[in-house]
Amino acid sequence: MTASKDEILRAVAGQRRALLSLVRSLDPEQFDTQTALPGWRVREIVGHVISLDVTSVNGKILLVAFSSMDKLERWNDRHAARWADRPVSDLLLGLDRWGRRFLRLARTVPAPLYRLRVPTLWGRGPGGLLIWSRAYDEWVHRQDIRRAVGMDDEQVDLAPVAEFLLTAMSAAVLAQFAGRRGRVDVSLDATPIREWRFDLGSGTGSPAGEGDPDARIGAPAHSFILAASGRERFDDLLSAGTITVEGDDSLGREFLSKTRIV
């Protein structure tokens, strides 16, 4: 993992500030706007984020943290509903107050544990992924809200979110290529992040070194993140030319088909 504990904490705090700024700008009735997520209004998204804070602080999230993604999504629905219909003022207060409590908890985790490889939702990877994922989750959900209320997607300050995604892909995507060989590079535009190389043979992902890959994927960072999170379809972005594959087209497309980080 290339990000340090301090960098991860800054990313999480920065995404919470941005989320708070967005929802504070909404009219109260906009919290009832339906989003593209089935059954979730803006209220449920805010309730989901708060419930992650609460259950992280009280430890209850550990009951599902290492379970299946299906079980986690059902759990998310139940806990988001516990907050969703509270007054808007309570949602805003909870988002601010519990976000601060989550950060205090995250600061108590020793730095070596951020790099220690442990089981995560995305496979075996650095323990810091479990905290860093909050930056990714909140950026994606912020776009869910923005789209629901008619705002454009954000395309700035994407480096910490994109770097989390690439790190999580090193665990989740490469595990699906066990026994295969080949190298896939991913280059995300509009970020300072170096091109990343995913080595199927060694099962590792890191900033690219020397030598040419078998396939090179190029994409705008925000488009790649939204597709990886299921908000767009890689096939549609490939057809539109938004995402390109050079070299082994079949390998590049297969790699994208297995890229899903939620």
C-alpha positions as CSV (number, residue, x, y, z in Angstrom):
1,M,0.0,0.0,0.0
2,T,1.5,3.3,-1.0
3,A,-0.6,5.6,1.2
4,S,0.4,6.2,4.8
5,K,-1.8,6.3,7.8
6,D,-1.8,10.1,7.9
7,E,-2.7,10.3,4.2
8,I,-5.6,7.9,4.6
9,L,-7.0,9.8,7.6
10,R,-6.7,13.1,5.6
11,A,-8.5,11.5,2.7
12,V,-11.4,10.2,5.0
13,A,-11.7,13.6,6.7
14,G,-11.7,15.5,3.4
15,Q,-14.4,13.3,1.9
16,R,-16.6,13.8,4.9
17,R,-16.2,17.6,4.7
18,A,-17.2,17.5,1.1
19,L,-20.2,15.3,1.8
20,L,-21.3,17.6,4.6
21,S,-20.9,20.6,2.4
22,L,-23.1,19.0,-0.3
23,V,-25.9,17.9,1.9
24,R,-25.9,21.2,3.8
25,S,-26.5,23.0,0.5
26,L,-29.7,20.9,-0.2
27,D,-33.2,22.1,0.5
28,P,-35.0,19.8,3.1
29,E,-37.3,18.4,0.5
30,Q,-34.4,17.3,-1.6
31,F,-33.6,14.7,1.1
32,D,-36.6,12.8,-0.1
33,T,-35.3,12.6,-3.7
34,Q,-35.0,9.1,-5.0
35,T,-31.5,8.1,-6.1
36,A,-30.5,5.5,-8.7
37,L,-29.9,3.1,-5.8
38,P,-33.1,0.9,-5.5
39,G,-35.2,2.0,-2.6
40,W,-32.7,4.7,-1.4
41,R,-33.5,8.3,-1.3
42,V,-30.9,10.9,-0.4
43,R,-32.0,10.2,3.2
44,E,-31.0,6.6,3.0
45,I,-27.5,7.4,1.7
46,V,-26.9,9.8,4.6
47,G,-28.3,7.3,7.0
48,H,-26.0,4.6,5.6
49,V,-22.9,6.8,6.1
50,I,-23.9,7.6,9.6
51,S,-24.7,4.0,10.5
52,L,-21.2,3.0,9.2
53,D,-19.7,5.5,11.7
54,V,-21.9,4.4,14.6
55,T,-21.3,0.6,14.1
56,S,-17.6,1.1,13.5
57,V,-17.3,3.0,16.8
58,N,-19.4,0.5,18.8
59,G,-17.8,-2.5,17.1
60,K,-21.0,-4.0,15.7
61,I,-19.8,-3.7,12.1
62,L,-17.3,-6.4,12.9
63,L,-20.2,-8.9,12.8
64,V,-20.4,-8.5,9.0
65,A,-17.1,-6.9,8.0
66,F,-15.6,-10.2,6.9
67,S,-18.8,-11.8,5.6
68,S,-20.2,-11.9,2.0
69,M,-21.0,-8.8,0.1
70,D,-24.7,-9.8,-0.2
71,K,-25.0,-10.1,3.6
72,L,-23.3,-6.7,4.0
73,E,-25.6,-5.0,1.6
74,R,-28.7,-6.4,3.4
75,W,-27.1,-5.2,6.7
76,N,-26.6,-1.8,5.1
77,D,-30.2,-1.5,4.1
78,R,-31.4,-2.3,7.7
79,H,-29.1,0.1,9.4
80,A,-29.6,3.0,6.9
81,A,-33.3,2.7,7.5
82,R,-32.8,3.4,11.3
83,W,-31.6,6.9,10.5
84,A,-33.2,7.8,7.2
85,D,-36.5,9.2,8.4
86,R,-35.2,11.4,11.2
87,P,-35.4,15.2,10.8
88,V,-32.9,16.7,8.4
89,S,-31.3,18.6,11.3
90,D,-30.6,15.3,13.0
91,L,-29.1,13.8,9.9
92,L,-26.7,16.7,9.5
93,L,-25.8,16.6,13.1
94,G,-25.2,12.9,13.0
95,L,-23.1,13.1,9.9
96,D,-20.8,15.6,11.5
97,R,-20.7,14.2,15.1
98,W,-20.3,10.5,14.2
99,G,-17.8,11.3,11.5
100,R,-15.6,13.0,14.1
101,R,-15.9,10.0,16.4
102,F,-15.0,7.6,13.6
103,L,-11.9,9.6,12.8
104,R,-10.9,9.6,16.5
105,L,-11.2,5.8,16.5
106,A,-9.2,5.5,13.3
107,R,-6.4,7.6,14.8
108,T,-6.0,5.1,17.6
109,V,-5.2,2.2,15.2
110,P,-1.3,1.9,15.2
111,A,0.3,2.7,11.9
112,P,1.8,-0.8,11.4
113,L,-1.7,-2.2,11.4
114,Y,-2.6,-0.1,8.4
115,R,0.0,-2.1,6.4
116,L,-0.5,-5.5,8.0
117,R,-2.1,-7.8,5.5
118,V,-5.4,-9.1,6.8
119,P,-8.7,-10.5,5.4
120,T,-10.9,-7.7,4.0
121,L,-14.1,-7.5,1.9
122,W,-11.9,-7.3,-1.2
123,G,-9.6,-10.2,-0.3
124,R,-6.4,-10.3,1.7
125,G,-4.8,-6.9,1.7
126,P,-3.5,-4.1,3.9
127,G,-5.6,-3.4,7.0
128,G,-5.7,0.3,6.2
129,L,-8.1,-0.6,3.3
130,L,-10.9,-1.0,5.9
131,I,-10.6,2.6,7.0
132,W,-9.5,4.0,3.6
133,S,-12.6,2.6,2.0
134,R,-14.7,5.3,3.7
135,A,-13.1,7.9,1.4
136,Y,-14.1,5.9,-1.7
137,D,-17.6,5.0,-0.4
138,E,-18.4,8.6,0.4
139,W,-17.0,10.0,-2.9
140,V,-19.2,7.5,-4.8
141,H,-22.3,8.2,-2.7
142,R,-21.7,11.9,-3.2
143,Q,-22.0,11.4,-6.9
144,D,-25.2,9.4,-6.3
145,I,-26.7,12.4,-4.5
146,R,-25.4,14.9,-7.0
147,R,-26.9,12.9,-9.9
148,A,-30.2,12.6,-8.1
149,V,-30.6,16.4,-7.6
150,G,-29.4,17.2,-11.1
151,M,-25.8,18.2,-10.5
152,D,-22.8,17.1,-12.6
153,D,-20.3,14.5,-11.4
154,E,-17.2,15.8,-9.7
155,Q,-13.9,15.4,-11.5
156,V,-11.3,17.0,-9.1
157,D,-9.3,15.8,-6.1
158,L,-9.6,12.2,-7.1
159,A,-6.1,10.9,-6.2
160,P,-6.9,9.4,-2.7
161,V,-10.1,7.8,-4.0
162,A,-8.4,6.4,-7.1
163,E,-5.5,5.1,-5.2
164,F,-7.8,3.2,-2.8
165,L,-9.5,1.7,-5.8
166,L,-6.3,0.5,-7.4
167,T,-5.1,-0.9,-4.1
168,A,-8.4,-2.8,-3.5
169,M,-8.2,-4.1,-7.1
170,S,-4.8,-5.6,-6.3
171,A,-6.6,-7.9,-3.9
172,A,-10.1,-8.4,-5.4
173,V,-9.4,-8.5,-9.1
174,L,-6.1,-10.4,-9.2
175,A,-7.5,-13.2,-7.0
176,Q,-9.8,-14.0,-9.9
177,F,-6.8,-14.6,-12.2
178,A,-5.1,-17.2,-10.1
179,G,-2.9,-19.5,-12.3
180,R,-2.9,-17.0,-15.2
181,R,0.0,-14.9,-16.5
182,G,0.2,-11.5,-18.0
183,R,0.5,-7.8,-17.0
184,V,-2.2,-5.2,-17.2
185,D,-1.4,-1.5,-16.7
186,V,-4.1,1.0,-15.7
187,S,-3.6,4.7,-16.3
188,L,-6.1,7.1,-14.8
189,D,-6.2,10.6,-16.3
190,A,-6.5,13.8,-14.3
191,T,-4.7,12.4,-11.2
192,P,-1.0,12.5,-10.2
193,I,-1.0,8.7,-9.6
194,R,1.5,6.8,-11.7
195,E,0.3,4.1,-14.0
196,W,-0.4,1.0,-12.0
197,R,0.6,-2.5,-13.1
198,F,-1.3,-5.6,-12.2
199,D,0.8,-8.7,-12.5
200,L,-1.4,-11.7,-12.9
201,G,1.4,-14.2,-12.4
202,S,2.6,-12.8,-9.1
203,G,-0.8,-11.6,-8.0
204,T,0.5,-8.1,-7.1
205,G,-0.5,-4.6,-8.1
206,S,1.7,-1.5,-7.7
207,P,3.0,1.5,-9.6
208,A,4.3,0.3,-12.9
209,G,8.0,-0.4,-13.4
210,E,10.0,-1.1,-16.5
211,G,8.9,-3.1,-19.5
212,D,5.7,-3.1,-21.5
213,P,2.4,-4.6,-20.2
214,D,0.4,-7.1,-22.2
215,A,-2.6,-4.7,-22.0
216,R,-2.9,-1.1,-21.1
217,I,-6.2,0.4,-20.0
218,G,-6.6,4.2,-20.1
219,A,-9.5,6.1,-18.6
220,P,-10.6,9.4,-17.0
221,A,-10.3,8.7,-13.2
222,H,-13.9,9.6,-12.3
223,S,-15.3,7.4,-15.1
224,F,-13.2,4.5,-14.0
225,I,-14.3,4.9,-10.4
226,L,-17.9,5.1,-11.2
227,A,-17.8,2.0,-13.4
228,A,-15.8,0.0,-10.8
229,S,-18.5,0.9,-8.2
230,G,-21.3,-0.2,-10.5
231,R,-22.6,3.3,-11.4
232,E,-21.6,3.0,-15.0
233,R,-20.9,0.0,-17.3
234,F,-17.3,-0.6,-18.5
235,D,-18.8,-2.0,-21.8
236,D,-20.6,1.2,-22.5
237,L,-17.5,3.3,-21.7
238,L,-15.5,1.1,-24.0
239,S,-18.0,1.5,-26.8
240,A,-18.0,5.3,-26.4
241,G,-14.2,5.4,-26.4
242,T,-14.1,6.9,-22.9
243,I,-12.0,3.9,-21.8
244,T,-9.4,2.5,-24.1
245,V,-7.5,-0.8,-24.2
246,E,-4.2,-1.1,-26.0
247,G,-2.3,-4.3,-26.6
248,D,-4.2,-7.5,-25.7
249,D,-7.8,-6.3,-26.1
250,S,-9.3,-9.6,-24.8
251,L,-7.2,-9.6,-21.7
252,G,-7.9,-5.9,-21.0
253,R,-11.7,-6.4,-21.4
254,E,-11.7,-9.5,-19.2
255,F,-9.8,-7.5,-16.5
256,L,-12.4,-4.8,-16.6
257,S,-15.2,-7.3,-16.5
258,K,-13.8,-8.6,-13.1
259,T,-13.4,-5.1,-11.7
260,R,-16.1,-4.4,-9.2
261,I,-15.3,-2.7,-5.9
262,V,-18.3,-1.7,-3.7
